[in-house]
Structures are given as C-alpha cells and as structure tokens.
C-alpha cells in the first residue's frame, strides 16, 4: 500500500506539473496562431482558454495521472523485490508486461509515422498547388467591385452607358495599361452555371453537360493577362451586341465537349436557348482554387454588367491608382459605392493563405508528435 500511494502521489504531481506547462505553452501557441492565421481561418482569431477548457484539461490530466500511475503501482506491488534484484533487471520480465511494452512501442511508432506521412502529403499538395499555372498574371492589377443599384439602373441601356463611360475614363488615367470588367474575378467570385450542347451533335442519353458562364468586356483578358491559347478574344463590336453571338471557352470545357478536337467555329447552345459560335480557347483559371481541377467555363462578351468586377492593369503599384480610379466612378455617379479595392495578387494570395496555414499546422503537429513519441519510447524502453 505504501508503494502504491507513493507512486500515485508522484504520478499526480508530475501530471499536474505537465498540465501547468501545457497550459503555458497553449497560451503561447494561441498567440502565435492569432498572429499568423489568415483572417477567415476557421475563426482561429477567436481562440481562448476559458474556465471550462481549463477544468476539462486538468480533469483529463488527473485521470491520466491516476490511470498511468495505478498500472505501474499495481505491477510493482505484486513483485518480489528479492527475485527482481536477483535477476539483475530494472523490472520484471513477465510475458504480459513484455507484450504490453512491445504494444506501446509499436503504437507510439505507428501514430508518429501516420502523422508524418499525413504532414508530408499535405506539404506535397501545397508544393503542387504553388506550381500550378493560374492561367493569368496577378502582378500590377487593381481590382474593385462596383455594384449598380437596381433602383437607379433598372434598364440595360442605363447600365451599358455607365459601363462605357467607366471603361473610357479608367483607360485614360495615367499609368493604366488596360482595363476590363467581368461578372466575377478568377478564383474569387461566384459565377453562373448553364447547360451546354454542341449544335449538330446527337445528344447522349443520361448526359447533361454543364459549364460555368461568365460575362466579360473585350479588354478583360488583356487586363489580367489571361492567355488565349487558340483563336482570339473579343472585339468591342462583339461586346456591344445583345444577345452575344460568340463565346470563348476555356481549356477544361474544350476537353470536356470536343475531346481534343478543334472547337473553333463550332456552334453551341447555352441553356438550350442562346446560340453562339466558339472563337477562342482561354487558359484555365481554376475558379475554385489552384488545388482543385479547373472547371469548364464559357466567357460571353458584353458591356452591360450590373455587378461589375473591375480589373485594371497598371504600369506600377496598382494601389497608388486606387483613388484616381475611384474618382472616375464618382465622376459618373457621385453616389455610387466602390468596394473591395485591392490588388489582384493580394486577393489570390488570400485565397491560398488558408492552405499554406493548414500545411504549417499539420507539419507542426507532426513534429510535436515525433518529439512526444521519442520521449514516450525512451520511457517505455527504459523499463525493458
């Protein structure tokens, strides 16, 4: 009984000390996470240690101390000291205890290896994502949203007049190389989905091909330097037609619908109604992120966009022109709000920041697991 009590007291004291050190480390880690985590990273900026968490933590520490203190205490109480000393070992060598130690060693190594493999896969995925060609160039591009209120701009003619004036004024700002607008920016904004079929091709049963659809002005591809890998982009005359008569498809849609054949000149129908001719193939832009496969996309020309995503390529730092470009909007309508003013590279970097942070956390936890496994293995083997 004296040995059991002594071992239990030692175990509880060590457990309490470890729990206290763990709380201090947790407070330090929470500060680090809050400083480096992306703004929308699972609400990690709201992490804190409250009374409930502390109570659960020390309760688990106490239970663990009792559990792992009772086992060696019970084992030691059943040993004959003289026999143990005669064997010259630091512990008994019974079959049950030996199998238990071996099981603990195998479990520690297996769990540490599992975490290391997961961390390596996460880091490899991150490296693969960084190496993916986004299909456009983010440097020196200013972006903003101009959402025209329906109460003031209820007719297509009003919207088109605003868009025409905005593109003309922005293009004349010193330092602007190209300007374009769209219903959404790559990898950032939501876009519409439409059914699509190739005219003259028989319909296949149980197949309903769909594609993302985005409306863009004729200068949009040039503004973000999205490559047109085959064919051509839009002209202003094509953008001013309503409804549109031409379309540019991305590489993913060309592969899905034409299976390696040249789609230029093909006529397609969107939602079974809009009939347009394919004039070009644009590079994929991975709308849902660089770590996901590119979605099929069809771009239609227009200069009539009520919710404008404006992209402006500049010769220098794009943020230095943010005020000048905003003033062009207000020169058309002094009450028109302008929002989400930010450089395109900052937008896309924010979209990838979460994945980088996930990989960092995974690698950190894997490293900690290896350290704990090493300490645990030493403790287990020291009794072998």
C-alpha positions in Angstrom: 0.0 0.0 0.0 2.9 2.3 0.8 4.4 1.8 -2.6 1.1 2.3 -4.4 0.5 5.5 -2.5 4.0 6.8 -3.2 3.7 6.0 -6.9 0.3 7.6 -7.2 1.4 10.8 -5.5 4.5 11.0 -7.8 2.3 10.4 -10.8 -0.3 13.1 -9.9 2.5 15.7 -9.1 4.2 15.0 -12.4 0.9 15.1 -14.2 -0.1 18.4 -12.6 3.3 19.9 -13.4 3.0 18.7 -17.0 -0.5 20.1 -17.3 0.6 23.5 -16.0 3.5 23.6 -18.5 1.0 22.6 -21.2 -1.3 25.5 -20.4 1.5 28.0 -20.6 2.6 26.5 -24.0 -1.1 26.6 -25.1 -1.3 30.3 -24.3 1.9 30.9 -26.3 0.7 28.9 -29.3 -2.7 30.7 -29.3 -0.9 34.0 -29.6 1.2 32.7 -32.5 -1.8 31.3 -34.3 -3.7 34.6 -33.8 -0.8 36.5 -35.3 -0.2 34.3 -38.3 -3.5 32.7 -39.1 -5.5 34.1 -42.2 -8.3 36.3 -41.3 -11.0 33.8 -42.1 -9.2 30.6 -40.9 -12.0 28.8 -39.1 -12.3 31.7 -36.6 -8.9 30.9 -35.1 -8.5 34.5 -34.0 -11.3 33.9 -31.5 -9.4 31.1 -29.7 -9.1 31.5 -26.0 -8.7 29.4 -22.8 -11.7 29.8 -20.5 -12.7 28.2 -17.3 -14.5 25.3 -18.9 -11.5 24.3 -21.0 -9.1 24.6 -18.0 -11.4 22.4 -15.9 -11.6 19.7 -18.7 -7.8 19.9 -19.2 -6.9 19.4 -15.5 -9.6 16.8 -15.2 -8.0 14.8 -18.0 -4.6 15.3 -16.5 -5.8 13.9 -13.2 -7.4 10.9 -14.8 -4.4 10.2 -16.9 -2.1 10.5 -13.8 -4.3 8.0 -11.9 -4.5 5.6 -14.8 -0.8 5.6 -15.7 0.1 5.7 -12.0 -2.0 2.8 -10.9 -0.7 0.5 -13.6 3.0 0.6 -12.5 2.0 0.8 -8.9 -0.1 -2.3 -9.1 2.6 -4.0 -11.1 5.3 -3.0 -8.5 3.2 -4.1 -5.5 2.9 -7.6 -6.9 6.7 -8.0 -7.4 9.1 -9.9 -5.1 11.9 -7.5 -4.5 14.5 -10.2 -3.8 13.6 -12.0 -7.1 13.8 -8.8 -9.1 17.2 -8.0 -7.7 18.4 -11.5 -8.2 17.5 -11.2 -11.9 19.6 -8.0 -12.2 17.0 -6.2 -14.2 15.2 -2.8 -13.6 11.9 -4.5 -13.9 10.3 -7.9 -14.2 10.3 -9.7 -17.4 7.0 -11.4 -17.3 5.3 -12.3 -20.6 2.3 -10.0 -20.1 4.3 -6.9 -19.2 6.7 -7.6 -22.1 3.8 -7.8 -24.5 2.3 -4.6 -23.1 5.6 -2.7 -23.5 6.0 -4.0 -27.0 2.5 -3.0 -27.9 3.1 0.5 -26.5 6.3 0.8 -28.5 4.6 -0.3 -31.7 1.6 2.1 -31.1 3.9 5.1 -30.5 5.9 4.5 -33.6 2.8 3.8 -35.7 1.0 7.0 -34.6 4.1 9.2 -35.2 4.6 7.6 -38.6 1.0 8.2 -39.5 1.2 11.9 -38.6 4.5 12.3 -40.5 3.0 10.7 -43.6 0.0 13.0 -43.4 2.2 16.0 -43.0 4.4 15.0 -46.0 1.3 14.6 -48.2 -0.1 18.0 -47.1 3.2 19.7 -47.8 3.4 17.9 -51.2 -0.1 19.1 -52.1 0.9 22.6 -51.1 4.0 22.4 -53.3 1.9 21.1 -56.2 -0.6 23.9 -55.8 2.1 26.6 -55.8 3.5 25.1 -59.0 0.1 25.2 -60.8 -0.1 27.8 -63.6 -3.1 30.0 -62.7 -3.6 31.0 -66.4 -3.3 34.7 -65.8 -0.8 37.2 -64.2 -1.7 38.8 -60.9 1.0 41.4 -60.7 0.2 45.1 -61.1 -3.6 44.6 -61.4 -6.0 46.6 -59.3 -9.5 45.2 -58.7 -12.7 46.6 -57.2 -16.4 45.9 -57.2 -19.0 48.4 -58.5 -22.5 47.2 -57.9 -25.1 49.4 -59.6 -28.3 49.7 -57.6 -31.4 48.4 -59.5 -33.4 51.3 -58.2 -31.3 53.7 -60.2 -30.1 51.5 -63.1 -33.2 49.5 -64.0 -32.7 49.4 -67.8 -30.0 47.7 -69.8 -29.3 51.0 -71.6 -28.5 52.8 -68.4 -26.2 50.0 -67.3 -24.4 49.9 -70.6 -23.9 53.7 -70.7 -22.3 53.5 -67.2 -20.0 50.7 -68.3 -19.0 52.5 -71.5 -18.2 55.7 -69.6 -16.3 53.8 -66.8 -14.1 51.9 -69.2 -13.3 55.0 -71.2 -12.5 57.1 -68.2 -10.4 54.5 -66.4 -8.4 53.7 -69.6 -7.4 57.4 -69.8 -6.0 57.5 -66.3 -2.1 58.0 -66.5 -0.4 54.7 -65.6 -3.2 52.5 -66.7 -2.2 49.9 -69.4 -5.5 48.0 -69.8 -8.9 47.9 -68.2 -11.7 45.3 -68.3 -14.8 44.3 -66.4 -16.5 41.0 -65.7 -19.2 39.5 -63.6 -16.5 37.8 -61.5 -12.8 37.6 -61.0 -10.9 34.3 -61.3 -10.6 32.1 -58.1 -12.6 34.7 -56.2 -16.2 35.4 -57.3 -19.2 33.2 -57.9 -20.3 32.7 -61.5 -23.4 31.3 -63.1 -23.9 27.7 -64.4 -25.6 26.8 -67.6 -26.3 23.7 -69.6 -24.4 23.4 -72.9 -24.7 21.3 -76.0 -22.9 21.4 -79.4 -25.2 22.0 -82.3 -25.3 19.2 -84.8 -24.1 16.6 -82.4 -26.6 14.0 -81.2 -27.5 14.1 -77.6 -26.1 11.4 -75.4 -28.6 9.7 -73.0 -28.0 10.3 -69.3 -25.6 13.1 -70.1 -26.4 16.7 -69.2 -23.1 18.7 -69.6 -22.9 22.0 -67.8 -20.4 24.8 -67.7 -19.7 27.9 -65.7 -20.7 31.1 -67.6 -19.0 34.5 -67.1 -19.7 37.8 -68.9 -16.6 39.9 -69.7 -15.8 43.0 -71.6 -13.4 42.9 -74.6 -10.5 44.2 -72.5 -10.8 41.8 -69.7 -8.4 39.1 -71.0 -5.7 41.8 -71.6 -6.2 43.4 -68.2 -5.5 40.2 -66.2 -3.2 38.8 -68.9 -5.3 35.6 -69.3 -3.9 33.8 -72.2 -6.0 32.9 -75.3 -4.2 29.7 -76.3 -6.1 29.3 -79.6 -8.3 31.6 -81.7 -8.8 35.1 -80.4 -10.6 37.2 -77.8 -13.5 39.6 -78.2 -13.8 42.9 -80.1 -15.7 45.9 -78.9 -18.3 45.4 -81.6 -18.9 41.8 -80.3 -19.2 43.1 -76.7 -21.8 45.7 -77.7 -24.1 43.1 -79.3 -27.1 41.9 -77.3 -27.6 39.0 -77.2 -24.0 37.9 -77.8 -23.2 35.8 -80.9 -19.7 34.5 -79.9 -18.1 32.7 -77.0 -14.6 31.9 -75.7 -14.3 28.6 -73.9 -11.6 27.5 -71.5 -9.3 24.5 -71.9 -11.4 22.4 -69.5 -14.6 23.0 -71.4 -12.9 22.3 -74.8 -11.6 19.0 -73.4 -15.0 18.1 -72.0 -17.0 18.8 -75.1 -14.7 18.3 -78.0 -12.2 15.7 -76.6 -9.1 17.0 -78.3 -10.8 18.3 -81.5 -10.5 21.9 -82.5 -13.7 23.7 -81.3 -13.1 26.9 -83.2 -16.1 27.6 -85.4 -18.4 25.2 -83.6 -21.8 26.5 -82.6 -23.1 25.8 -79.1 -26.3 26.5 -77.2 -26.3 27.6 -73.6 -29.4 26.5 -71.7 -30.8 25.4 -75.0 -31.6 29.0 -76.0 -28.5 31.2 -76.6 -26.8 30.2 -79.8 -23.1 31.3 -80.0 -20.0 30.5 -82.1 -16.7 29.5 -80.5 -14.0 31.9 -81.5 -11.3 31.1 -79.0 -9.9 28.9 -76.2 -8.7 30.7 -73.0 -6.3 29.2 -70.4 -7.9 27.6 -67.3 -8.1 29.9 -64.2 -9.1 27.3 -61.6 -12.2 29.1 -60.3 -12.4 27.1 -57.0 -8.7 27.4 -56.2 -5.3 26.1 -57.5 -5.6 22.9 -55.5 -8.8 21.8 -57.4 -9.3 20.8 -61.0 -10.2 23.6 -63.4 -13.9 23.8 -64.0 -15.3 24.2 -67.6 -16.1 27.8 -68.3 -17.7 29.8 -71.2 -17.0 33.5 -71.4 -19.5 35.8 -73.2 -18.8 39.3 -74.4 -20.7 42.2 -73.0 -20.6 45.8 -71.9 -23.7 45.6 -69.8 -22.8 44.4 -66.3 -24.8 45.5 -63.3 -22.5 44.0 -60.7 -19.1 45.0 -62.0 -15.8 43.3 -61.1 -13.3 45.8 -62.5 -9.7 44.8 -63.3 -7.2 47.5 -64.2 -3.6 46.7 -65.2 -1.1 49.4 -64.2 2.5 50.2 -65.0 3.4 50.3 -61.3 2.0 49.8 -57.9 -1.8 49.4 -58.5 -2.8 50.6 -55.1 -1.3 54.1 -55.9 -4.0 54.5 -58.5 -6.9 53.3 -56.4 -8.0 56.8 -55.5 -7.8 58.1 -59.1 -9.8 55.1 -60.4 -12.4 55.5 -57.7 -12.8 59.2 -58.7 -13.6 58.1 -62.2 -16.5 56.1 -60.9 -17.7 59.1 -58.8 -17.4 61.4 -61.8 -20.1 59.3 -63.5 -22.3 58.9 -60.4 -21.2 60.7 -57.2 -23.3 58.4 -55.1 -22.1 55.2 -56.5 -20.3 53.0 -53.8 -17.0 51.3 -54.7 -15.9 48.3 -52.6 -13.3 45.6 -52.3 -10.4 47.8 -53.6 -7.4 45.5 -53.5 -4.6 44.3 -55.8 -5.3 41.1 -57.6 -2.2 39.4 -56.2 -3.3 40.1 -52.7 -6.7 38.6 -53.5 -5.3 35.4 -54.8 -2.7 35.2 -52.1 -5.5 35.5 -49.5 -7.3 32.6 -51.2 -4.1 30.4 -50.9 -3.2 31.5 -47.4 -5.6 29.1 -45.7 -4.0 26.1 -47.4 -0.5 27.3 -46.5 -1.6 27.7 -42.9 -3.1 24.2 -42.9 0.1 22.7 -44.1 2.1 24.6 -41.5 -0.2 23.4 -38.7 -0.1 19.8 -39.9 3.7 19.9 -40.1 3.9 21.5 -36.6 1.7 18.8 -35.1 3.6 16.1 -36.8 6.9 17.4 -35.4 5.4 17.6 -32.0 4.1 14.0 -32.3 7.6 12.8 -33.2 9.0 14.6 -30.2 6.4 13.1 -27.9 6.9 9.7 -29.4 10.6 9.9 -28.8 10.1 10.8 -25.2 7.5 8.0 -24.8 9.7 5.4 -26.4 12.5 6.4 -24.1 10.2 6.0 -21.1 8.9 2.6 -22.3 12.2 1.2 -23.3 13.8 2.3 -20.0 11.8 -0.3 -18.2 12.5 -3.0 -20.8 
